Amino acid sequence: MTPVFAKTIPSPPESIEIMVEDAADPFSKADGTGYANDQVVAAFSAVGVDIKFNVVPYVRCKKNDA
């Protein structure tokens, strides 16, 4: 019989801040709303993580993309 080892999975953070672009209506709007942003909020909410959006121009999002 092969032994089974349990691996500890870290808890997600309580909240995170991410950059979102400001001019891709209807997906991402200047006020932080939009379809794509709603999807991000829903996904993280499902695992108990609050999201804060930092709305910036698209170029800044790409510059800070790692």
N, C-alpha and C positions, 0 to 999 in steps of 0.2 A: 504494500500500500504506500502511495506517495504522500509525504507529509504536506499539509496545506498551511501556509503562513499567512497570517492576517497582516495587512498593511494599513497603517493609520492614514486616513485621508484628512488633510487639514481642513478646517472650517473656512468657508468663504468670508471675506471681509464684510463688515456691516454695511459699508458704503464705499463707493468709488467715484472718482471724478474723471470724465473723459471729454476729449475735444470732439465737437461736432461742427460741421460746416454751416454757413449761414445763408446760402443762396442756392438751394437745390429743390425748390418748391415743386411738388408737394412732399418730397421725401424728408427734407430738412430745411426748416425755416429760420429766419433771423431771431425769432423769439424762443428757439429751442424746441418747438413742436414739429410735427411732421410724421409721416408714415414710418420712416426708418427709425426715427427716435422713439416712436411708440413701441415698435417691435423690440428695441433694445431694453426699454423699461420693462416690458412684459416678460422678457426672457430672464432678466436679472431678478425681477420681483418673484418669479417662480421659485427661486432658490434663496429668497430672503435677503437680497442685496439691494440697497437703495442706490440710485444713480443720480449724480449731479452732472449736468451738462455745462461745459465751458464752450460757449458759442464763439467761434473764430472764423476768419476767412479760410476758404479751401486751401490756399497756398500754405497757410500756417499749419493746418492739419497735416498736409503732406510733408512739410519740413520736419515736423516732430514725429513722423511715423518711423518707428524703429523696427 
